[in-house]
């Protein structure tokens, strides 16, 4: 399905509606890109190199409205754009009649850092958070459920992430609310594997916020 583009609050963004459903409001997944996908990399390439819009992503991603903002400059700067990200998410939620109790946030590398920063900003009631090989542990406690996909960057400081997020390794039984998974990938490999992994999208859908429709 062709991506739609827009700009709001100084952020360019891409949108993709969910697969059609006549009976339910779709969930929404917001994706925050990493360092190399920021300018001068163009929006379309920046938000589709990794993440739920990439070629090879799980078909389970089709069930979500996908919104992918694009930073105006490269860097670990998602924390500076919490309010514009909120506005973009709310715009997409309204446009596609997404379920406000099923808003999810994910990001790769610096975008994973952004998940931690924006996940505590309070501007959106996220149902669950999914960080893929972030470069640093969260600065503040997080309330929503968290899935951490580990690659070579996160692996170097994994004990800090486990302590800060109170994580348990994903077991064969149904994963809990604070989990991590390390499958031995490098940085880019972690993103490719994570966003192709259907069970993580299913894990997201197992959580709802207390938002009022």
Backbone as ProteinMPNN parsed JSONL, in Angstrom:
{"seq_chain_A": "XXXXXXXXXXXXXXXXXXXXXXXXXXXXXXXXXXXXXXXXXXXXXXXXXXXXXXXXXXXXXXXXXXXXXXXXXXXXXXXXXXXXXXXXXXXXXXXXXXXXXXXXXXXXXXXXXXXXXXXXXXXXXXXXXXXXXXXXXXXXXXXXXXXXXXXXXXXXXXXXXXXXXXXXXXXXXXXXXXXXXXXXXXXXXXXXXXXXXXXXXXXXXXXXXXXXX", "coords_chain_A": {"N_chain_A": [[0.836, -1.186, 0.0], [0.548, 2.213, -0.812], [2.541, 4.761, 0.646], [1.422, 7.557, 2.547], [2.173, 11.012, 2.833], [2.986, 13.727, 5.064], [3.126, 16.809, 7.0], [3.605, 18.131, 10.188], [3.728, 20.212, 12.972], [6.405, 20.821, 12.492], [7.525, 18.405, 11.872], [8.082, 16.122, 9.309], [6.222, 13.33, 8.098], [5.332, 9.878, 7.505], [2.543, 7.897, 6.556], [0.641, 4.909, 6.826], [-2.292, 3.253, 6.213], [-4.168, 0.757, 8.082], [-4.831, -2.692, 7.179], [-7.979, -3.259, 5.731], [-10.828, -3.325, 7.86], [-14.018, -4.178, 8.765], [-15.254, -4.273, 11.169], [-13.803, -3.609, 13.499], [-11.897, -1.079, 15.246], [-8.71, -0.121, 14.162], [-5.441, -0.917, 15.581], [-2.663, 1.299, 16.355], [0.66, 1.944, 15.381], [3.515, 3.665, 16.122], [6.547, 4.557, 14.655], [9.941, 5.264, 15.312], [12.742, 6.387, 13.712], [16.29, 5.576, 13.259], [19.701, 6.922, 13.642], [21.154, 7.002, 11.091], [19.047, 7.147, 9.344], [17.993, 9.637, 9.404], [17.876, 13.102, 8.093], [20.547, 13.827, 5.779], [19.12, 11.79, 4.512], [16.265, 10.928, 2.698], [12.75, 11.253, 3.511], [11.025, 9.009, 2.745], [12.836, 6.887, 2.326], [14.125, 6.937, 4.78], [12.215, 6.082, 6.68], [11.563, 3.572, 5.894], [13.739, 1.896, 5.711], [14.403, 0.429, 8.009], [12.219, -1.081, 10.462], [8.566, -1.259, 10.884], [7.638, -0.652, 8.363], [9.45, -1.578, 6.578], [10.761, -3.503, 3.811], [10.148, -6.886, 4.041], [9.191, -6.861, 6.593], [7.082, -8.236, 9.171], [3.943, -9.63, 8.207], [2.056, -9.182, 10.057], [2.258, -6.562, 10.754], [0.623, -5.272, 9.008], [-1.833, -5.09, 10.156], [-1.868, -2.854, 11.659], [-2.362, 0.69, 11.817], [0.243, 2.564, 10.592], [2.467, 5.022, 11.604], [5.086, 7.2, 10.9], [7.235, 9.436, 11.898], [9.734, 11.889, 10.868], [12.833, 13.028, 11.77], [14.017, 16.452, 11.786], [16.766, 16.912, 11.778], [19.735, 14.865, 11.998], [20.435, 12.752, 14.836], [20.422, 12.1, 18.427], [17.749, 13.019, 19.211], [15.031, 12.72, 19.636], [13.701, 13.267, 22.003], [13.313, 15.973, 22.016], [11.162, 16.373, 20.48], [8.745, 15.469, 21.417], [6.134, 16.542, 21.677], [5.385, 17.295, 18.967], [5.481, 14.651, 17.904], [3.396, 13.483, 19.338], [1.268, 15.032, 18.257], [1.319, 14.193, 15.583], [0.716, 11.473, 15.895], [-1.864, 11.641, 17.028], [-3.208, 12.883, 14.948], [-3.047, 10.892, 12.96], [-4.438, 8.883, 14.279], [-7.012, 9.957, 14.441], [-7.586, 10.338, 11.721], [-7.65, 7.766, 10.652], [-9.34, 6.454, 12.31], [-8.316, 4.99, 14.503], [-7.903, 2.802, 17.34], [-7.9, 4.357, 20.409], [-7.023, 3.129, 22.707], [-5.147, 1.402, 21.9], [-2.476, 2.272, 21.176], [0.804, 2.225, 20.166], [4.373, 2.372, 20.608], [7.41, 2.283, 18.902], [10.933, 1.928, 18.116], [14.153, 2.161, 16.516], [17.588, 1.895, 17.399], [18.826, 5.104, 17.833], [16.214, 5.815, 17.669], [15.128, 3.915, 19.372], [16.073, 4.94, 21.782], [14.488, 7.186, 21.736], [12.002, 6.007, 22.146], [12.151, 5.414, 24.879], [12.386, 8.034, 25.904], [10.12, 9.49, 24.923], [8.19, 7.793, 25.755], [7.812, 8.36, 28.421], [6.869, 10.873, 28.428], [4.224, 11.56, 28.744], [2.434, 12.621, 26.976], [1.064, 11.007, 25.256], [-0.985, 8.207, 25.826], [0.461, 5.448, 25.906], [-0.014, 2.057, 25.0], [1.867, 0.02, 25.003], [5.449, -0.361, 24.79], [8.209, -0.664, 22.507], [11.454, -1.19, 22.077], [14.236, -1.297, 19.925], [17.397, -2.391, 19.928], [18.488, -0.029, 21.368], [20.724, 2.732, 22.211], [21.22, 3.562, 24.762], [20.244, 3.172, 28.2], [16.988, 3.82, 29.691], [16.336, 7.086, 31.054], [14.453, 7.721, 32.933], [11.874, 6.2, 35.003], [9.62, 3.868, 33.455], [6.198, 3.391, 32.699], [4.411, 1.856, 30.951], [4.052, -1.534, 29.547], [7.045, -3.178, 28.314], [8.993, -4.241, 25.57], [12.177, -5.285, 24.796], [14.301, -5.511, 22.16], [17.309, -6.968, 21.593], [20.472, -6.055, 20.291], [23.876, -5.759, 19.097], [24.661, -3.292, 20.201], [23.0, -2.648, 22.432], [23.53, -4.968, 23.851], [26.074, -4.652, 24.927], [25.708, -3.17, 27.232], [23.756, -4.529, 28.621], [23.049, -5.431, 31.328], [22.46, -2.976, 32.603], [20.182, -2.107, 31.258], [18.407, -4.171, 31.919], [18.187, -3.864, 34.702], [17.207, -1.2, 34.904], [14.76, -1.348, 33.589], [13.551, -3.497, 34.708], [13.545, -6.1, 33.546], [12.723, -9.331, 32.207], [13.96, -12.307, 30.69], [12.62, -13.36, 27.574], [10.522, -16.062, 27.735], [9.546, -19.458, 26.875], [6.937, -19.745, 27.533], [3.988, -17.643, 27.642], [5.011, -14.341, 27.039], [5.815, -11.886, 29.572], [5.143, -8.6, 30.992], [7.438, -7.038, 30.978], [10.045, -7.55, 29.126], [12.947, -9.005, 27.481], [14.743, -9.885, 24.478], [17.397, -11.585, 23.115], [18.962, -12.501, 20.311], [21.461, -12.769, 19.325], [22.212, -10.996, 17.284], [23.841, -8.497, 15.177], [23.89, -4.859, 15.061], [22.259, -3.813, 12.883], [21.213, -6.249, 12.043], [19.641, -6.937, 14.237], [17.473, -5.185, 13.998], [16.382, -5.982, 11.534], [15.618, -8.619, 12.113], [13.878, -8.259, 14.305], [11.697, -6.639, 13.395], [10.589, -8.312, 11.596], [9.455, -10.263, 13.076], [6.696, -11.892, 13.96], [5.585, -12.536, 16.449], [6.183, -10.467, 18.184], [4.593, -8.307, 17.401], [2.15, -9.48, 17.97], [2.452, -9.667, 20.724], [2.429, -6.935, 21.406], [-0.253, -6.357, 20.772], [-1.508, -7.614, 22.817], [-1.794, -5.85, 24.857], [-3.516, -3.126, 26.293], [-4.257, 0.306, 26.782], [-5.705, 2.522, 29.286], [-7.147, 4.372, 27.98], [-9.843, 6.483, 26.958], [-12.238, 5.9, 24.564]], "CA_chain_A": [[0.0, 0.0, 0.0], [1.355, 3.411, -0.975], [2.648, 5.616, 1.811], [0.96, 8.928, 2.479], [3.122, 11.901, 3.485], [2.45, 14.964, 5.605], [4.012, 17.565, 7.874], [2.851, 18.678, 11.306], [4.581, 20.603, 14.089], [7.795, 20.809, 12.08], [7.963, 17.052, 11.543], [7.518, 15.358, 8.21], [5.873, 11.976, 8.518], [4.692, 8.976, 6.553], [1.394, 7.171, 7.107], [0.071, 3.794, 6.072], [-3.476, 2.732, 6.908], [-4.229, -0.676, 8.344], [-5.67, -3.495, 6.297], [-9.387, -2.93, 5.977], [-11.638, -4.114, 8.792], [-15.367, -3.606, 8.837], [-15.862, -4.491, 12.482], [-13.034, -3.111, 14.636], [-10.992, 0.035, 15.037], [-7.37, -0.707, 14.104], [-4.392, -0.393, 16.458], [-1.719, 2.218, 15.704], [2.054, 1.769, 15.774], [4.375, 4.774, 15.739], [7.933, 4.125, 14.508], [10.966, 6.299, 15.367], [13.912, 5.898, 12.984], [17.602, 5.731, 13.867], [20.582, 8.019, 13.235], [21.463, 7.029, 9.668], [17.837, 7.346, 8.557], [17.633, 11.047, 9.442], [18.415, 13.893, 6.991], [19.93, 14.106, 4.463], [18.303, 10.691, 3.979], [14.899, 11.382, 2.441], [11.703, 10.698, 4.372], [10.542, 7.676, 2.343], [13.885, 5.901, 2.604], [14.434, 6.957, 6.204], [11.235, 5.38, 7.508], [11.321, 2.224, 5.374], [14.961, 1.096, 5.745], [14.141, -0.479, 9.121], [10.932, -0.817, 11.09], [7.384, -1.991, 10.394], [7.386, -0.331, 6.962], [10.539, -2.08, 5.743], [10.524, -4.721, 3.05], [10.46, -8.037, 4.881], [8.508, -6.778, 7.885], [6.017, -9.219, 9.358], [2.612, -9.295, 7.699], [1.239, -8.738, 11.188], [2.297, -5.097, 10.772], [-0.466, -4.764, 8.175], [-3.017, -4.895, 10.99], [-1.722, -1.58, 12.348], [-2.049, 1.975, 11.201], [1.647, 2.875, 10.857], [2.864, 6.418, 11.455], [6.543, 7.255, 11.022], [7.781, 10.791, 11.759], [11.108, 12.007, 10.374], [13.493, 14.151, 12.431], [14.556, 17.474, 10.872], [18.225, 16.759, 11.742], [20.181, 13.614, 12.59], [20.943, 12.783, 16.2], [19.627, 11.524, 19.516], [16.96, 14.219, 19.496], [13.589, 12.506, 19.672], [13.131, 13.871, 23.217], [12.968, 17.368, 21.726], [10.012, 16.407, 19.577], [7.66, 14.675, 22.008], [4.825, 17.118, 21.38], [5.046, 17.043, 17.566], [5.174, 13.231, 17.71], [2.022, 13.323, 19.828], [0.328, 15.605, 17.3], [1.286, 13.322, 14.41], [-0.007, 10.258, 16.283], [-3.285, 11.957, 17.195], [-3.734, 13.129, 13.607], [-3.227, 9.589, 12.309], [-5.49, 8.172, 15.012], [-8.304, 10.51, 14.032], [-7.793, 10.151, 10.285], [-7.926, 6.36, 10.346], [-10.223, 5.938, 13.349], [-7.6, 3.978, 15.275], [-8.351, 2.593, 18.716], [-7.022, 5.129, 21.294], [-6.485, 2.252, 23.754], [-4.147, 0.538, 21.28], [-1.425, 3.092, 20.581], [2.083, 1.595, 20.511], [5.541, 3.136, 20.188], [8.617, 1.493, 18.677], [12.013, 2.657, 17.478], [15.421, 1.457, 16.341], [18.819, 2.632, 17.667], [18.442, 6.357, 18.48], [14.758, 5.76, 17.801], [14.863, 3.176, 20.604], [16.225, 5.929, 22.854], [13.283, 8.007, 21.678], [10.915, 5.265, 22.795], [12.287, 5.629, 26.319], [12.157, 9.441, 26.238], [8.739, 9.879, 24.633], [7.329, 6.903, 26.528], [7.538, 8.928, 29.749], [6.514, 12.282, 28.276], [2.855, 11.768, 29.217], [1.6, 13.272, 25.971], [0.242, 9.942, 24.672], [-1.133, 7.063, 26.721], [0.901, 4.293, 25.13], [-0.412, 0.763, 25.55], [3.101, -0.743, 25.195], [6.632, 0.207, 24.149], [9.082, -1.668, 21.904], [12.726, -0.58, 21.695], [15.093, -2.223, 19.193], [18.82, -2.072, 20.06], [18.782, 1.359, 21.729], [22.121, 2.965, 22.569], [21.327, 3.876, 26.19], [19.115, 2.802, 29.046], [16.108, 4.961, 29.955], [16.73, 8.006, 32.116], [13.369, 7.803, 33.913], [11.047, 4.983, 35.049], [8.576, 3.744, 32.455], [4.993, 2.735, 33.202], [3.81, 0.824, 30.082], [4.825, -2.747, 29.24], [8.206, -2.924, 27.448], [9.742, -5.316, 24.924], [13.488, -4.838, 24.348], [14.978, -6.375, 21.198], [18.718, -6.706, 21.846], [21.508, -6.236, 19.287], [25.223, -5.616, 19.637], [24.818, -2.051, 20.958], [22.365, -2.852, 23.734], [24.161, -6.102, 24.53], [27.264, -4.188, 25.647], [25.297, -2.659, 28.541], [22.468, -5.165, 28.914], [22.649, -5.411, 32.74], [21.857, -1.679, 32.947], [18.818, -2.111, 30.724], [17.61, -5.123, 32.699], [17.893, -3.249, 36.003], [16.398, 0.012, 34.751], [13.427, -1.68, 33.09], [13.072, -4.674, 35.428], [13.234, -7.012, 32.452], [12.951, -10.773, 32.257], [14.161, -12.872, 29.358], [11.426, -13.966, 26.987], [10.489, -17.51, 27.938], [8.674, -20.15, 25.927], [5.553, -19.461, 27.905], [3.543, -16.325, 27.203], [5.877, -13.301, 27.616], [5.22, -10.965, 30.531], [5.015, -7.184, 30.656], [8.766, -6.426, 30.862], [10.831, -8.661, 28.606], [13.953, -8.752, 26.452], [15.094, -11.028, 23.654], [18.7, -11.434, 22.466], [19.181, -13.623, 19.399], [22.844, -12.734, 18.88], [22.376, -10.212, 16.072], [24.516, -7.214, 15.21], [22.962, -3.736, 15.191], [21.277, -3.827, 11.798], [20.542, -7.539, 12.068], [18.609, -6.913, 15.28], [16.294, -4.509, 13.451], [15.786, -6.815, 10.495], [14.939, -9.762, 12.72], [12.791, -7.845, 15.195], [10.507, -6.157, 12.699], [10.023, -9.444, 10.85], [9.037, -11.248, 14.078], [5.256, -11.724, 14.178], [5.157, -12.682, 17.847], [6.3, -9.202, 18.905], [3.366, -7.568, 17.095], [1.087, -10.114, 18.752], [2.658, -9.257, 22.113], [1.903, -5.571, 21.517], [-1.715, -6.368, 20.742], [-2.011, -8.149, 24.085], [-1.852, -4.779, 25.855], [-4.374, -1.97, 26.031], [-4.197, 1.358, 27.806], [-7.01, 2.859, 29.864], [-7.658, 5.526, 27.254], [-11.291, 6.472, 26.694], [-12.485, 6.103, 23.133]], "C_chain_A": [[0.88, 1.249, 0.0], [1.35, 4.255, 0.284], [2.055, 6.989, 1.526], [1.923, 9.79, 3.291], [2.41, 13.142, 4.012], [3.5, 15.677, 6.432], [3.163, 18.235, 8.942], [3.829, 19.02, 12.418], [6.059, 20.575, 13.757], [8.336, 19.44, 11.725], [7.278, 16.56, 10.277], [7.182, 13.963, 8.721], [5.271, 11.206, 7.358], [3.592, 8.213, 7.277], [1.045, 6.004, 6.202], [-1.131, 3.272, 6.832], [-3.381, 1.24, 7.141], [-5.021, -1.386, 7.261], [-7.128, -3.29, 6.7], [-10.04, -3.889, 6.956], [-12.988, -3.436, 8.946], [-15.933, -3.628, 10.246], [-15.102, -3.865, 13.648], [-12.204, -1.899, 14.247], [-9.564, -0.507, 15.087], [-6.453, -0.149, 15.193], [-3.466, 0.525, 15.648], [-0.326, 2.001, 16.271], [2.867, 2.926, 15.226], [5.825, 4.3, 15.749], [8.872, 5.319, 14.484], [12.249, 5.747, 14.749], [15.211, 6.169, 13.747], [18.428, 6.833, 13.223], [20.758, 8.101, 11.721], [20.24, 7.29, 8.799], [17.309, 8.778, 8.633], [18.206, 11.796, 8.248], [19.939, 13.834, 6.952], [19.206, 12.923, 3.823], [16.863, 11.17, 3.833], [13.897, 10.635, 3.311], [11.362, 9.261, 3.999], [11.585, 6.606, 2.643], [14.152, 5.813, 4.102], [13.486, 6.132, 7.052], [10.936, 3.97, 7.018], [12.574, 1.353, 5.356], [14.874, 0.033, 6.829], [12.743, -0.181, 9.646], [9.778, -1.547, 10.435], [7.027, -1.684, 8.95], [8.455, -0.885, 6.027], [10.072, -3.279, 4.922], [10.964, -5.911, 3.908], [9.874, -7.959, 6.264], [7.414, -7.83, 7.962], [4.693, -8.724, 8.775], [1.683, -8.847, 8.819], [1.228, -7.221, 11.299], [1.16, -4.497, 9.956], [-1.729, -4.493, 8.982], [-3.023, -3.528, 11.666], [-1.776, -0.406, 11.369], [-0.591, 2.271, 11.572], [1.878, 4.36, 10.628], [4.35, 6.512, 11.762], [7.022, 8.687, 10.817], [9.252, 10.764, 11.379], [11.738, 13.242, 11.014], [14.001, 15.176, 11.417], [16.073, 17.436, 10.757], [18.582, 15.43, 12.395], [20.619, 13.813, 14.028], [19.99, 12.135, 17.181], [18.698, 12.596, 20.057], [15.456, 13.978, 19.583], [12.951, 13.159, 20.89], [12.716, 15.323, 22.997], [11.678, 17.487, 20.933], [8.836, 15.592, 20.107], [6.286, 15.233, 21.642], [4.467, 16.993, 19.9], [4.747, 15.578, 17.272], [3.754, 12.946, 18.191], [1.016, 13.838, 18.808], [0.197, 14.737, 16.054], [0.489, 12.053, 14.711], [-1.502, 10.529, 16.408], [-3.953, 12.244, 15.85], [-4.006, 11.812, 12.885], [-4.351, 8.796, 12.967], [-6.865, 8.644, 14.579], [-8.604, 10.198, 12.567], [-8.235, 8.731, 9.966], [-8.774, 5.676, 11.408], [-9.58, 4.793, 14.11], [-8.127, 3.919, 16.698], [-7.418, 3.352, 19.671], [-6.469, 4.318, 22.454], [-5.418, 1.318, 23.216], [-3.142, 1.375, 20.474], [-0.084, 2.574, 21.088], [3.226, 2.408, 19.919], [6.742, 2.218, 20.053], [9.678, 2.358, 18.025], [13.29, 1.847, 17.483], [16.59, 2.392, 16.626], [18.485, 3.94, 18.396], [16.921, 6.45, 18.606], [14.332, 4.951, 19.002], [15.054, 4.059, 21.824], [14.989, 6.818, 22.914], [12.076, 7.33, 22.284], [10.959, 5.483, 24.302], [11.941, 7.06, 26.707], [10.702, 9.841, 26.056], [7.757, 9.001, 25.394], [7.008, 7.401, 27.91], [7.027, 10.362, 29.662], [5.092, 12.582, 28.717], [1.93, 12.376, 28.19], [0.707, 12.286, 25.222], [0.164, 8.815, 25.692], [-0.814, 5.795, 25.922], [0.472, 2.995, 25.801], [0.801, -0.12, 25.813], [4.204, -0.091, 24.379], [7.529, -0.919, 23.651], [10.339, -0.974, 21.395], [13.633, -1.633, 21.071], [16.532, -1.698, 19.208], [19.09, -0.591, 20.316], [20.22, 1.497, 22.21], [22.314, 3.31, 24.034], [20.074, 3.434, 26.925], [18.233, 4.022, 29.303], [16.592, 5.792, 31.138], [15.713, 8.014, 33.257], [12.562, 6.504, 33.901], [9.939, 5.027, 33.999], [7.402, 2.963, 33.019], [4.471, 1.641, 32.279], [4.647, -0.446, 30.014], [5.927, -2.435, 28.226], [8.73, -4.244, 26.874], [11.044, -4.708, 24.422], [14.081, -5.883, 23.415], [16.461, -6.014, 21.219], [19.559, -6.98, 20.61], [22.85, -5.934, 19.913], [25.406, -4.359, 20.471], [24.24, -2.213, 22.354], [23.07, -3.934, 24.537], [25.352, -5.659, 25.384], [26.925, -3.666, 27.035], [24.021, -3.284, 29.038], [22.107, -5.177, 30.393], [22.005, -4.093, 33.172], [20.418, -1.608, 32.464], [17.91, -3.006, 31.56], [17.225, -4.516, 34.044], [16.93, -2.066, 35.862], [14.959, -0.305, 34.374], [12.8, -2.875, 33.791], [12.622, -5.756, 34.445], [13.483, -8.46, 32.829], [13.158, -11.27, 30.835], [12.864, -13.5, 28.866], [11.52, -15.481, 27.135], [9.583, -18.142, 26.892], [7.203, -19.943, 26.26], [5.197, -18.054, 27.419], [4.409, -15.245, 27.846], [5.112, -12.383, 28.56], [5.245, -9.535, 30.035], [6.353, -6.486, 30.464], [9.751, -7.495, 30.42], [11.909, -8.173, 27.639], [14.253, -10.044, 25.72], [16.396, -10.718, 22.939], [18.935, -12.677, 21.622], [20.543, -13.537, 18.714], [23.123, -11.895, 17.647], [23.278, -8.999, 16.274], [23.451, -6.111, 15.204], [21.86, -3.783, 14.123], [20.51, -5.145, 11.766], [19.443, -7.615, 13.103], [17.335, -6.269, 14.764], [15.598, -5.386, 12.414], [15.013, -7.979, 11.099], [13.715, -9.33, 13.53], [11.533, -7.47, 14.421], [9.892, -7.2, 11.769], [9.393, -10.484, 11.769], [7.565, -11.034, 14.459], [4.863, -11.769, 15.642], [5.294, -11.378, 18.63], [5.082, -8.326, 18.634], [2.188, -8.159, 17.871], [1.212, -9.751, 20.226], [2.13, -7.844, 22.319], [0.388, -5.58, 21.64], [-2.334, -6.97, 21.997], [-2.172, -7.093, 25.165], [-2.742, -3.64, 25.375], [-4.175, -0.961, 27.149], [-5.602, 1.59, 28.354], [-7.59, 4.092, 29.214], [-9.155, 5.36, 27.012], [-11.515, 6.775, 25.231], [-13.332, 7.335, 22.895]], "O_chain_A": [[1.857, 1.318, 0.745], [0.311, 4.449, 0.915], [2.167, 7.515, 0.418], [2.432, 9.35, 4.322], [1.378, 13.556, 3.485], [4.631, 15.207, 6.553], [2.131, 18.834, 8.642], [4.675, 18.198, 12.771], [6.886, 20.333, 14.636], [9.491, 19.32, 11.318], [6.051, 16.577, 10.177], [7.795, 13.479, 9.672], [4.778, 11.773, 6.383], [3.704, 7.922, 8.468], [1.139, 6.095, 4.978], [-1.0, 2.883, 7.993], [-2.611, 0.542, 6.481], [-5.784, -0.764, 6.521], [-7.446, -3.165, 7.882], [-9.835, -5.101, 6.894], [-13.063, -2.241, 9.23], [-16.994, -3.054, 10.491], [-15.7, -3.612, 14.694], [-11.854, -1.712, 13.082], [-9.243, -1.286, 15.984], [-6.664, 0.965, 15.673], [-3.49, 0.522, 14.417], [-0.148, 1.889, 17.484], [2.908, 3.149, 14.016], [6.283, 3.711, 16.728], [8.65, 6.275, 13.741], [12.78, 4.741, 15.221], [15.226, 6.891, 14.744], [17.939, 7.581, 12.376], [20.536, 9.158, 11.131], [20.386, 7.624, 7.623], [16.3, 9.103, 8.007], [18.946, 11.209, 7.458], [20.569, 13.794, 8.009], [18.722, 13.042, 2.697], [16.308, 11.757, 4.762], [14.163, 9.53, 3.783], [11.407, 8.379, 4.857], [11.251, 5.538, 3.157], [14.38, 4.725, 4.629], [13.907, 5.538, 8.045], [10.154, 3.248, 7.637], [12.485, 0.173, 5.015], [15.227, -1.124, 6.602], [12.153, 0.848, 9.314], [9.982, -2.361, 9.534], [6.198, -2.379, 8.362], [8.38, -0.685, 4.814], [9.122, -3.972, 5.285], [12.073, -5.905, 4.441], [10.033, -8.894, 7.049], [6.884, -8.262, 6.939], [4.374, -7.538, 8.851], [0.656, -8.215, 8.573], [0.3, -6.647, 11.869], [0.771, -3.351, 10.178], [-2.601, -3.747, 8.537], [-4.05, -3.089, 12.183], [-1.296, -0.502, 10.239], [-0.236, 2.229, 12.75], [1.523, 4.894, 9.577], [4.82, 5.969, 12.762], [7.201, 9.115, 9.676], [9.932, 9.751, 11.545], [11.254, 14.359, 10.834], [14.376, 14.806, 10.304], [16.623, 17.878, 9.748], [17.84, 14.922, 13.236], [21.106, 14.878, 14.405], [18.903, 11.684, 16.821], [18.83, 13.033, 21.201], [14.682, 14.935, 19.603], [11.79, 13.565, 20.835], [11.86, 15.84, 23.715], [11.163, 18.588, 20.741], [8.026, 15.085, 19.331], [5.372, 14.469, 21.33], [3.337, 16.616, 19.59], [3.856, 15.281, 16.476], [2.999, 12.243, 17.52], [0.025, 13.168, 18.519], [-0.902, 14.561, 15.529], [-0.314, 11.609, 13.891], [-2.317, 9.732, 15.943], [-5.114, 11.895, 15.636], [-5.061, 11.635, 12.274], [-5.123, 8.119, 12.287], [-7.774, 7.84, 14.375], [-9.728, 9.84, 12.214], [-9.093, 8.518, 9.11], [-8.91, 4.452, 11.404], [-10.203, 3.757, 14.338], [-8.723, 4.875, 17.193], [-6.236, 3.018, 19.738], [-5.539, 4.766, 23.125], [-4.842, 0.53, 23.967], [-2.988, 1.203, 19.265], [0.14, 2.492, 22.296], [3.08, 3.047, 18.876], [7.06, 1.463, 20.971], [9.368, 3.4, 17.447], [13.493, 0.971, 18.323], [16.605, 3.534, 16.167], [17.91, 3.892, 19.484], [16.403, 7.08, 19.528], [13.298, 5.24, 19.605], [14.301, 3.955, 22.793], [14.503, 7.159, 23.992], [11.219, 7.989, 22.872], [9.925, 5.71, 24.931], [11.279, 7.286, 27.72], [10.115, 10.464, 26.94], [6.625, 9.41, 25.653], [6.049, 6.939, 28.528], [6.778, 10.999, 30.685], [4.772, 13.728, 29.033], [0.761, 12.628, 28.484], [-0.292, 12.682, 24.622], [1.157, 8.508, 26.352], [-1.699, 5.163, 25.345], [0.58, 2.85, 27.019], [0.783, -0.926, 26.743], [3.945, 0.63, 23.415], [7.614, -1.982, 24.266], [10.295, -0.253, 20.398], [13.786, -2.728, 21.612], [16.84, -0.687, 18.577], [19.838, 0.038, 19.567], [20.86, 0.51, 22.573], [23.447, 3.351, 24.512], [18.992, 3.336, 26.347], [18.694, 5.152, 29.145], [17.177, 5.273, 32.089], [16.063, 8.281, 34.407], [12.563, 5.785, 32.902], [9.393, 6.088, 33.698], [7.593, 1.981, 33.738], [4.111, 0.572, 32.771], [5.822, -0.436, 30.382], [5.775, -1.549, 27.385], [8.89, -5.23, 27.594], [11.018, -3.714, 23.696], [14.336, -7.014, 23.829], [16.83, -4.884, 20.9], [19.39, -8.008, 19.953], [22.958, -5.86, 21.137], [26.238, -4.354, 21.378], [24.918, -1.945, 23.346], [23.194, -3.83, 25.757], [25.604, -6.232, 26.444], [27.769, -3.712, 27.93], [23.273, -2.66, 29.79], [20.94, -4.95, 30.714], [21.106, -4.09, 34.013], [19.541, -1.11, 33.169], [16.777, -2.637, 31.869], [16.079, -4.635, 34.479], [15.96, -1.951, 36.611], [14.038, 0.395, 34.795], [11.656, -3.233, 33.512], [11.496, -6.252, 34.499], [14.339, -8.769, 33.657], [12.597, -10.718, 29.888], [12.11, -14.092, 29.639], [12.495, -16.096, 26.702], [8.933, -17.442, 26.116], [6.342, -19.964, 25.381], [6.038, -17.363, 26.845], [4.541, -15.219, 29.07], [3.92, -12.133, 28.375], [5.351, -9.275, 28.836], [6.397, -5.427, 29.838], [10.242, -8.265, 31.246], [11.808, -7.091, 27.06], [14.055, -11.14, 26.243], [16.5, -9.712, 22.237], [19.089, -13.776, 22.154], [20.763, -14.145, 17.666], [24.169, -12.06, 17.019], [23.459, -8.529, 17.398], [22.258, -6.391, 15.326], [20.672, -3.79, 14.446], [19.308, -5.165, 11.498], [18.426, -8.275, 12.888], [16.237, -6.745, 15.052], [14.374, -5.514, 12.418], [13.904, -8.295, 10.668], [12.655, -9.951, 13.453], [10.437, -7.925, 14.747], [8.807, -6.996, 11.223], [8.854, -11.483, 11.292], [7.237, -10.101, 15.193], [3.905, -11.108, 16.043], [4.605, -11.189, 19.632], [4.586, -7.667, 19.548], [1.333, -7.425, 18.368], [0.206, -9.55, 20.906], [1.45, -7.581, 23.311], [-0.184, -4.904, 22.495], [-3.539, -6.853, 22.218], [-2.633, -7.395, 26.266], [-2.716, -3.252, 24.207], [-3.955, -1.322, 28.305], [-6.561, 0.939, 27.939], [-8.42, 4.784, 29.804], [-9.66, 4.246, 26.879], [-11.038, 7.786, 24.715], [-13.64, 7.66, 21.748]]}, "name": "protein", "num_of_chains": 1, "seq": "XXXXXXXXXXXXXXXXXXXXXXXXXXXXXXXXXXXXXXXXXXXXXXXXXXXXXXXXXXXXXXXXXXXXXXXXXXXXXXXXXXXXXXXXXXXXXXXXXXXXXXXXXXXXXXXXXXXXXXXXXXXXXXXXXXXXXXXXXXXXXXXXXXXXXXXXXXXXXXXXXXXXXXXXXXXXXXXXXXXXXXXXXXXXXXXXXXXXXXXXXXXXXXXXXXXXX"}
